[in-house]
Structure formats: C-alpha cells, structure tokens
Amino acid sequence: MAKEGGHPAGHKNPCRRIAYSESQDLKNWTESQIILTPDELDTDDFYGMLPFRYADYYLGQLMIHDDVEAETLDIELAFSRDGVAWSRLPDRPKFIPTGEPGDPDGYMVIPAQEPVVVGDDIYLYWAGYGLPHDIGDSTCATYRGRLRMDGFVSLSADRRLGALITRPFVLQSDRILINAATHGGEIVGELVEPDDHEIRGRPIEGFTAEDFDVFRGDSVAHKLSWRGKSDLSALRGRRLMLRMSLYHADIYSFTL
C-alpha cells in the first residue's frame, strides 16, 4: 500500500542514500554515484553526511533519521580512505546520540562543522533540537564536545585479556608510538616477523613481550620500548608486525 507520491504508507522516505559528485568549477558536475545506502542492519534512513579529512582518512558524521516512529536524528561515524568507498562500524554505535526527551537535544542532533584540532584535543560542534523532525520549527541549542587526539574510536579491553596484531608493514621510522590509556590495567607489545608457518608471526630477539617495558598510563604519544630501548633504527626497512595484549585499557591509534 502506498501513499500519494509512491512511498509505503507510514514511511515517508524508504531509502534515502548518500551520493557523490565532483566539479572543478562548481558549475559542471560528474554523474552522481551512490556511496552509502542503508543495508539489512539499518531500520532508518540517511538524512545526510558531513565528511571531513582527518590524517590519511576521510571521516563522516552520518545523520541517521528515524522517520517511521520517533522522528529523531542522531549521528554515526563513517570512514573512508578515498572519500568514495565508505565503511561503518559493524555494531553501528551512535557517535553523537540524542539526549533524553525534554532535553534541548532530545530529538535531533545535527553536525555544525568539521571538528577543530587544538593541541592534543579535538572539538566537535553540533546543533540540538528538542522537538521531533516532523513537528516543524524548534529551538536550536549549540553544543561542543571534546575528544582526545584520535579519540573517535578505540580498541578496548576490560578484565578479559584483549589482543591485536597489525597487518605486515615495512618500518620506515626509528620508533613506534601509541595513543593509549590504561585504567588500572596494562599494555604489552612485541615485534614479530611474518611467517608462512605461524599466523601470529615469529618473535624478534630483543623485542619480545618478555623484553617489553609494560605501559601503564595515559598518553597520546607513548614511545614503545624494550628493556629501555626505544630506538628501532636497527629494524628500519624490515617487514614486521606489531602484536599487543591489553586489559583494562584502550588503544586509540599507533604511529609507525
């Protein structure tokens, strides 16, 4: 059953998507191509997206519109290497959720601009609305939030031991930095070489977990070290993997 305009009854826009087009002069544009569309995990539509450049990535504040029942707008995070092929986190967490009913942002949050980096902090700005999307005019409140550097997402572990291993990389610097925080826990790392017979890699003498100077603290740029040695110039140019274990800790990023 459809209403006037061809949409299913009770659903105003069953498949609003995000498209991409380019222009050199803001007059002539390439043919639009769909770059993000709701999938089987989505129950809502996309209202729009504010993309921005961050380090070597593009990040996007994707607005999610519940136009079936609640008429809310909240924000998820999307990411891309080239600005065209986009991905989202598997469990679709809310990056900036709406507040509670009755709050100035109780129904809608809309990104105001791209984040602003100041020192080791990232500042986010968004508008909040206290009425449903289909009500009409609503008073707007301006919000500002703060993240640590690279604090958009993290790999987290609680009392259960967590582990990660990177893809193989060629070390091109003399040190490895991590942006991480422990919460009464710790992080242990080791460097290994890729091995066809061992998926976890072959530990490198002097850079094993037993040699590692355990990290307990909070830093946006902690230099990894093994028995007090953080200079990795002897390994420069070699193909490596970084393997880490953690509990009661968050890792936000690492710099190779």
Helices and strands as residue ranges (DSSP letters): E 18-20, E 33-36, E 45-54, E 57-66, E 72-80, E 86-88, E 94-96, E 108-111, E 116-118, E 121-129, E 140-148, E 155-157, E 162-165, E 169-170, E 177-195, E 198-203, E 218-223, G 233-235, E 239-255
